Amino acid sequence: MATTAFHRVLTNALLVTAVVLGATACNKEKPTTVIITVKDTNGDVVPDVLVRLYANPAVPLADASRLKMEATTSGGGKAEFDYTDFYEQGQAGFAVLDILAEKDTLSGEGIIKILEEETNEETVILEVNPD
């Protein structure tokens, strides 16, 4: 009888371990990425544009400069940013960032709300600087 009780306890322990491992394996963090597409006023994509993402909070609560990133658009007019390392699971919300795109005498601005564990996309239109 002691052997049967031992087997039952061992089986239950293995079952609990399997459930715990299975539950934590399903909770993997997905990438938090941003893709900014830059177009001109004709709707054509623009390569080689410097794109900056930055936080500009009305009331600074923490170091907003940590979210600042820069990238140059590819031949397809897209700049990609990865914020996966900045997001912690369980965090409520992520960030709203300003966008600044510049190339020669052209510039464009925008804003993007970044949702955690998703690919976030926004389009910015370049126009001639009013200087």
C-alpha positions in Angstrom: 0.0 0.0 0.0 2.8 2.4 0.7 4.1 1.9 -2.8 0.7 2.8 -4.3 0.5 6.0 -2.1 4.0 6.9 -3.2 3.1 6.4 -6.9 0.0 8.6 -6.4 2.1 11.4 -4.8 4.8 11.1 -7.5 2.2 11.2 -10.3 0.4 14.2 -8.8 3.8 16.0 -8.4 4.7 15.4 -12.0 1.3 16.5 -13.1 1.6 19.8 -11.2 5.1 20.4 -12.6 3.9 19.8 -16.1 0.9 22.2 -15.7 3.2 24.9 -14.2 5.8 24.5 -17.0 3.1 24.5 -19.6 1.4 27.7 -18.2 4.6 29.7 -18.1 5.7 28.5 -21.5 2.5 30.0 -23.0 3.3 33.5 -21.5 6.2 34.4 -23.8 6.8 38.1 -24.5 6.0 39.1 -28.1 8.0 41.8 -29.8 7.0 45.4 -29.4 8.0 47.0 -32.7 7.3 50.3 -34.6 7.4 50.7 -38.3 7.3 54.3 -39.6 6.6 54.7 -43.4 7.7 58.0 -44.9 6.0 59.4 -48.0 6.1 62.6 -50.0 3.1 64.7 -50.8 2.5 62.6 -53.9 2.2 59.5 -51.8 5.5 58.0 -53.0 7.7 56.4 -50.3 11.0 58.2 -49.6 14.2 56.4 -48.8 17.1 57.6 -46.7 15.0 59.8 -44.4 16.3 60.2 -40.8 13.4 59.3 -38.5 13.5 60.1 -34.8 11.1 58.7 -32.1 11.1 60.5 -28.8 9.0 61.0 -25.7 7.9 64.6 -24.9 5.8 64.3 -21.8 3.9 67.3 -20.4 4.9 66.2 -16.9 8.1 64.2 -16.8 7.8 61.2 -14.5 10.9 59.4 -15.5 13.9 59.5 -17.9 12.1 60.0 -21.2 15.3 60.0 -23.2 15.6 56.2 -22.8 12.9 55.8 -25.4 14.6 58.0 -28.0 15.6 56.1 -31.1 16.8 57.0 -34.6 16.7 55.1 -37.9 17.0 55.8 -41.6 14.3 54.6 -43.9 15.0 51.7 -46.3 14.5 51.8 -50.0 10.8 51.0 -49.3 10.5 54.2 -47.2 10.2 52.3 -43.9 12.2 52.8 -40.6 11.9 50.0 -38.1 12.4 50.3 -34.3 12.4 47.6 -31.6 11.1 48.5 -28.1 10.8 44.9 -26.9 13.5 45.3 -24.3 11.8 48.4 -22.8 8.5 46.7 -22.2 7.9 44.5 -19.0 5.1 42.1 -18.9 2.3 43.2 -16.6 3.0 46.9 -17.4 -0.1 48.9 -18.0 0.3 50.7 -21.4 3.6 51.5 -23.0 4.2 54.9 -24.6 3.1 57.7 -26.8 6.0 59.0 -28.8 6.5 62.0 -31.2 7.9 61.3 -34.7 10.2 63.6 -36.5 11.3 62.7 -40.1 13.8 64.9 -42.0 15.6 64.8 -45.3 17.3 67.8 -46.9 14.7 70.6 -46.9 11.8 68.2 -46.2 10.4 67.3 -42.9 7.3 65.7 -41.4 6.0 65.1 -37.9 3.5 62.8 -36.2 2.7 60.9 -33.1 2.3 57.2 -32.4 0.8 55.3 -29.5 2.9 52.2 -29.0 0.9 49.1 -27.9 2.9 46.5 -26.1 3.7 43.2 -27.8 2.4 44.4 -31.2 3.7 45.8 -34.4 2.7 49.5 -34.4 2.7 51.4 -37.7 2.3 55.0 -38.7 2.8 57.0 -41.9 4.5 60.5 -42.0 4.2 62.8 -44.9 7.3 64.9 -45.8 6.7 68.5 -46.8 9.0 71.5 -47.6 10.2 73.2 -44.5 8.4 76.6 -44.0 11.8 78.3 -43.2 
